[in-house]
Amino acid sequence: MDRRAFLTAKKSKQPASVKPLPLEGRTSTGLAVYTGAWTKSEITHLLKRTMFGARIDDINYFAAKTMGEAVDELLNPVAALPNPPLKDYDGVTGAATPDNDVANGATWINSVNNDGTIQSRRRASFKKWWMGCLLQQDRSIREKMTLFWHNHFATETVDVSNANLLYKHANLLRTKALGNFKQLVRDITLDPAMLVYLNGRSNTATAPDENYARELQELFTLGKENNPNYTEADVKAAAKILTGWRVDTTVNTFPSYFTSSRHDATTKTFSSFYNNTTVTGRTGTTAGDLELDDLLNMIFAKNVEVSRFMAKKLYRFFVHYDIDAAADANVIEPLALILRTNNWDIKPALTTLFKSEHFFDVLNRGAMIKSPIDHAVALCREWEVVFPTAAAEYADTYGMWNYIMSVAANNQQSIGDPPNVAGWPAYYQVPQYYELWVNTDTLPKRNQFSDLMIGNGYTRNGKKIVIDAVAFTKKLSNPGDPNELINELFEILFQIPLSQQVKDQLKKDFLLTGQDSDYYWTNAWNIYIASPVTANYNVVNTRLRGLFKYCMNLAEYQLA
């Protein structure tokens, strides 16, 4: 979304040594360290891009830190990894092999059970659990990065089938989310879920399967844009290198392993794109590992192509889809160089990006349409929606997570299930990109969800998740002042400034119930605080719910 037409703002000057190239573009800022204001607006922008929504507590927490300290903390998670998924399903009915070894409410991740019915229910449990990880995320970028890698190394739950492998795969993405990209590519290549998804386990010397070999180059490392690029012969040669790997679903570690008798031990020759590299064929138990290392070293030797491809992927996920000449020269090129000079570690590139003038450029704020997952999860987090937390309530908790998951899925983004190996089209489809998220079908559904959550909420077994408008408002700095309430609310909800005229009209229509004087709200709020009886609560709650519902139906609420 190009906002230059209606947003103008001065940029802080960059040091002469890192002055951006004077190219035409949406914005001319680059990767010089941002030295501008550090207010709720900047904090909220940072949190909305690196987490799912900006909660009041998180905004206040980072307000006590510098910009650099905030970015460093977000990029260095200290919280433990999420607890594993639980058995929230019927483990007996319809199953030829019930999973009676797993107690209700206990985790199933170490239980071997290849019954199709049980695996179907575990897949559902896995997807609910993953949504819960987002809703309960720690104060870091870890969950957002996990989703980034899930889109990059896309798999689909039904195709993988085995939920234990799906959990192992997701745990790999989460554990290595901020680590080394080259190592992650290697780990993914031998990951059991990926070996199943892209037929790696069926890749043998007598029947080479080119599926993973193609996507390794086209989607995971090099991309389609390079000219020249890898050839069909390179795909075939890479497929031969990758022969012999298998998956064992009969032991509770669910490992991948190598069978040398299934491996193509011939020498593989690659095209001029790879400088006519040859990979010597090996035999024996170490052949698969040795040839895989040769293959990856050859691919990553195309370091300019790989680093530019990944810099663009990171940019489009976290900053903006439009990479014009200025963005390419001032952001993509230096970001790619950082990846190369740091031996493919991801964190230095992210640190530079999130601390840059370009990231905080006003033209990059509120310029992304929220993904369905971001919209659903951020709504729950920003409005402080309370989910059941007691251990005995695990079934209701999973049921609530399932509802939020289904909301996102109905709006074109089902966690765990990108539509294909390329990921969700909104992250790569030219020219629409994330404009694809909103259409005549999905926008009304988004509004229906927010209307429900600020209205009656979602109820399951007598328990309810709902936006508590009054409890949320109490956390604002000065809720008794309608002007400060409106201003702070809009700082949290919207990254595009709304005019004072709009603010005044909404204040009058909702908080002042059509009156002109601010005391119509101030008196109502103070009376409620002094005496929070039902009648007084209903007065302020009705006004707040009307205001919040209206705000979430504005087009600006769909932007982050």
N, C-alpha and C positions, 0 to 999 in steps of 0.2 A: 504494500500500500504506500504510494508516494504521497508524503504529507507536505512536500515543499510548497505546494500551492496555498496552503493555509496555515503553515507554521513557519515563523521566522524567528531565529534566535542567534545571538552572537556566540561564537565558539571561543574558548580560551586559546590563547596563542600557544603554538608548539615551539619547542626549542629549535633553533636554526638547524642543528645537526640532524634532526629527524623531520624536517619540514616535508609535508606530503608533496608528491609530484602534482603540478598544476594541470590536472586532467579534468575533462568534463565528467560530471557524475552527479549522482543523487546527493552525495555529501563528499567533501574533500578532506575530511579528517582521517588520521591514520593511527598508528599504534603507539604514539607518544603517550606517556603516562597522563591520565586525566588529573587536572589540578583545579577543577571548578568547584562549584558548591557541592556540599555533601548534606543534603536535606532529605526529608521523607520521600520526596519525589525520586531522587537518585537511588535511595535505598530500596524503594518499592520496585523500581525498574530492575535493579540487580536481582532481587529476590524472585520476581515474576519470571525472569529468564533462567535462573539457575535452580529454582525450586518450583513447586506447584502452588502458586499463589503467594501472597505476602500477608502473613498474619500480623496483627497488631503487636503481639509480644515479640515477634522476630524483628519487626521494624524498630521497636524501641530498643531492643537488645543491640542491634548494629548501629543505632544512632550514637551509642556511647563509644564506638570505635571509629578509627579512620577508614577511609575507603580501602586502603591497602590491607589493613588488618581484617576487614570484612571479607574481602576476596580470598585472602589466605586461609581464613577459617572455613569458608565454604568449600574450598578445594582440599581440605585436609580433615576428612571425617575422623572422629574419635569414637563415635558410638559403635556398639557391637552390631554385627549384621542382624537382620531381622530373624526372629525365631522361625523355624520351618513350618510348613503348612500342616494342618491338623485333619484328622478324620472327622468330617462333619456330615458324612453321608451314610446311607444304609449299605453295610458291607456284606449283606447276605442275600437279599431278595434278587432273584434273577441271575445270580452268579453260580457258575459251575464250580468255581474255587473261591469260596468266601474268604475275605481277609480277617479271619477270626484272631489272628495273631496281633492285630492292631486294635487297641482299646479305643472306644469312642472318646474323642477329644485329645488323643495322642497323635504324634506325627507318624506318617506312613512312609517317609522318605527312605528308610532303610529296610522296608518290607518288600521281599520279592513276591510279586503276584502278577502273572501275565494274563489273567482272566480279562477278556475284553470288557465285560460289564464293570468290573472293579476299576480298570484303567480309565474308562469313560468318566466314572465318578471322581477319580483322583484328578483327572484333567480339569474338571469343573472346580474342585477344591483348590487346585494350583492357581487357576485364574482369579478366584476370589481372594486368595491369599496375596497374590501380587498386587491387586488393587488395594488391599489393606496396607501393604508396604508403602504405597504412595501416600495414602491417607495419614499414616502414622510416621512419615519420614522424619529422620533426624534433621538437625539444622545444618545441612550440607547439600552439595550438588549430587551426591551419590545416586539418588533415585532418578534424577533427570538424566544423568549420564548413562545409567543402566538402560533407560528407555532409548537413548540415542544409539547405544550399541545394539539393542534389540532391533531397531529399525535398520541399522547398518548390516548386521549379520542376521537377517530375518529368518525365522523358522515359523512353522504353523503347528499348532498343538495336535490337530487330527492327523496330520501327515507323520509327525514324529510318533504319535500314538501313546508311547510309554511316558506317563507322568513323572516317573522317577528320573528319566532322562531329561525331561523338561525342567524339573527343579534343578538338576545338576548344571544344566546349561545356563539357567537364569542366575544361579549362584556364581558361576564363572564370570558372567558379565558384570555382576555387582561387585565381586571381589577384585576384579582387574580393571574396573571402570576408569580409574585414574592412573593406570600404570603405563606399561610400554606397549605401543601399538604393534610392533613387529612380533613381540612375544604373544600378544593376544591373538594375532592372526594364526600363529602356530598352534596355540591352544585350541582355537576354534576349529582348525583343520582336523584335529584328532578328537574333538569333542563328540561323545556318543550321539547326542541329539542331532548334530550336524551331519555325522556319518550316516545316520538314518535318513534325514531330511533330503540331502542331496545325493543319496545313493552311494556314498563312499564305501559302505560296508559290502556293497555288491560289486565293487570295482576290482576286477581280477585280471591276471595276465591273459587269460583266454577270452575275456569279455570286458575290455576296458570301458568304463563309464565316464563320459566327459563332463557330467553335470557340475561337480564341484570345481574341477579344473577350470571351467569356463567362468564360473561366478567368482572364483578366487581372483581372477584377473580383471574381469569386467566390472564387478560390483564391490569387491572388497578391498582392492589395492590400486588399480590403475585407472579404472573408469573407461568410458567410451570416447572421450573427447580427444585423446591424443592422436596425432597424425604425424608420423606413422604410429602404429600400435601393434599389439600382438596379433598373431595370425591363427588361422584354424589349425595349422600344423603345430603351433605352440600349445594349443589346447590339447591336442592329441598326445603330445609328448608329456605334458604335465600330468595328464590322466594316467599315463603309464607309470610315472614316478609315484603316484598316489595309490597304486594297487597294493592289495594285501591287508588293508586295515579292516578290522571287524569290531563288533560290539557284543559284549556278554551281558545279557539281562537275567542270568540265572544266579548271580551272586550279588550281595547287597551293596557292593561298591559300584556296580554297573560300569565296569571299565571298558575302554577301547583297548584293543591289543592287535599285534601284528602277526600274520602267518606268512612266513617266507615262501612257502610253496605256492601261494596265490599271487606273488609279486613278480612283476616284469623286470627281469634282471638285465635287460639289454641297455646299451648306452643310448641316451636320448639327446638329440640335437635340436637346437632352437634357431629361430630366424635371426635375420640381421638386426631386427629390433632389439634383441638381446645379445647383439654382437656375436651371433653364431655360437653361443655357449653350448658346451656339451656337458652333460651330467653322466658320469660314469655309473654304469649299472652295478649294483652290489647284490650279494647273496648273504644269507644268514640272518640271525635275529636282529641285527642292528641296521639292516639294509634300508628299512622304511624310514627310520629316523635320519640316517645320513643323507639319503636322497632328498628327503623333505627339507632338510637344512640347506642343501645345495639349491633347491628350487626357490626357497624364500630368499636366500642371499642373492640369487640372480634377479628376482623380481624387485627387491628393495635396492638393488644397484641402480635401478631406474629411479633414483631418489627424487629427482625434480618432479617427475610425473606423479609418483606416489604421494609426495608431500603436498603438491598442489591439489591433488584430488581430495586428500583428507582435510586440508585447510578449507576448501570449499564446502565440504560436508559439515564441518563444525560451524562455519559461518552461517550457512543456510538454516541450521537447526537453532542456533542461539542468537543470531543477529538479524538477518534479513535475507530474503530469497534473491534479491536483485544484486548481482555482482557485475557492476558496470566497470568501465575502464579505470575510474578512480579507485574503486574498491579493490580491483584486481591489483593495481600497482601499489596502493598504500596499505593494504591489509593482507590480501591473499599471499602475495609474494614474500613479504617479510615473515608472515606467519608460517609459511611453508619452510622458510629458511630456519626458523626456530625448531621446527620438527626435525629437520635434518641434522642440525648442529647439536641437538640434544639426544641424538641416537634413537629417535622415535618415541621418546617419553612424551606423553600427552600433557601432563600437568604444566610444564613451562609455557607451552603454547596457550593453554587456557588462561594461565595467570596473566600473560601479556595481553590477551584479548580482553579479559574482563576488567583490567585496570586501564584500558586505553581510552583516549578521547573519542575514538570512533564508537566504541561500545556505548558510551554515555552521550553521544551526539543526540541532540533533541530530535533529529529526524529519524533516529533508530528507536525511539521510544513509542510505544503504542502502535508499532508498525507491523506487528504480526497478528494474524487471526489465531486465536487460541485453538489448539487441537481439541477434539472432543474429550480426550482424557484430561487435558489441562483445564478445560472448562468445568468438567464435573468435579474433579478433585479439588481444584482451587476454590470453587464455590463452597465446598464443605469445609475446607481449611480456613479460608479467609473469614467466613461467617461463624467460625467456631462451633460447627455442628458436632454434637456429642454422640459418640457411638458406644454401644455396650462394651464394657471393659472387663467385667468380672470373668474369672476363669470358667465358671459354671455356665456363662452365657455365650460360650464360643459358637454354638449353632446360630444364635441370633446375630452375633457379630458377623459371621460369615454370610448370613442371609442379607444383612445390610450392605456389606461389601459387594455382594452379588448384584444388588439393585444398582449401586453406583456404576459397577462394571457394565451392566446392561444398558444403562443410559448412554455411556460412551460408545458402546458397541452399536446401538441403534442410530448413532450419529456418525458412523463410518470408521470407528477406531476401536476394535476389540483387542484388548491387551492379550498378548500371547499369540495373536493371530493377524499379522499383517496379511494383505490379500495375496502376496506372492513373495518370492525371494528378493525382489527389488525393494521391499518395504512398502510403506504407505505412499501413494502417488503425490500427496501434498508436499512431500519433501524433495521431489525430483521432477515432477511433471511440468514441463515448459508449455505455455508461459504462465499458467494459473498458479502453480505452487499451492500455498496454503489457502488461497481463495477457494480451492475445491472443498474446504471444510464446510462452507456455508452456502446453502442453496434453499430453494423453496420448500424442501422437505425437512432439512436439518435445522434451519433457524427456528421454525415454530416448535420443534421438539426441544430445542435448547430453552426456549421461553417457557414451555410447559413444565420443564424440570425445575427451573428457578421459581416459577409460580407455585408449584407444589411445595417446594422446600420452604418458602416464606409463608405458605398457607397452612394446610393441614399436615404437611410432612408425610413421611413414608412410615407405615406401621407394620410391624411383624410380631406376632405372638404377644400383643399388648405393649410392645416396646416401640418407641418412635424416634426417628431422626428428623429434626426440623430446625430451621433457623430460629433461634431465640433472639428476636430483635432487641428486646430490652437488655438482655445480658450483654449482647454485643455493644450496644450503645454505652453501657456503663464503663466499658474499657477505653472509650474515647477520652481525650484530655479534658474537655469542658463541655459535656453533653447538655448542660443547662442553657448554653448560649446557642441559639439555632444557627447563627452564622458560622461559628467555629465548628459546630457539629457537621454542617454541610461541607465546609472546606476540608475537614479531616476525612470525612467519608469519601469525598471525591478523590482525594490524594491516594487513598487505598484502592478504590475501585477502578479508577480511570487513569491511563497514562497520557491521554489527550486532554488538554485543559478545556473545560466547559466554560462558557462565558458567564460573566457576573449576572447578566440578565436571566440566563437559564437557572442559575443557582437561586436567584431571588424569587423566581416564579415557582420553583419546586418548594422552596421554603414556605412560601405563602400558601400554595395549594395543599400541602400535606402537614407540615408542622404547625402552621398557624390556622389551619382549617379555613382558609379564605380571608382571614383578617389581615390587617396591615401592621400591627404592632408585635414586636418580638416577644413581649411578655405573655402572649397567649400560649406560647410554647414553654417559656421559662417558668411561668407559674405552674403549668401542668406537670412539668418534670419535677420541680421542687416539692410540690404537694405529694407526688408519688414517692419520692425519696424519703420524705418525712413520715409518710404513712402508706407503706406499700400494700394496701388492701386491694382486693380484686377490682373494685370500681376504679380506683386511681390507676392501677396497672393497665386496665383495659383502655383507658383514655390515651396513654402514651403509646401503648403497644399497637393500637389501631393506626395511629398516625405514622409510626415508624414502619410498620409493615407495608403500608401504602407507598411510602417513599422508597423503601428498599425494593419493592416489587417493580416499581416504575424504573428505577435505576438499572436493574438487571435486564430490563427489556430494551434499554437503549442500545443502539448499534455500537457505541463506544465500549460497552461492557464485553463485547466479543473480542476485544483487542488486548494484547499484552506487550 
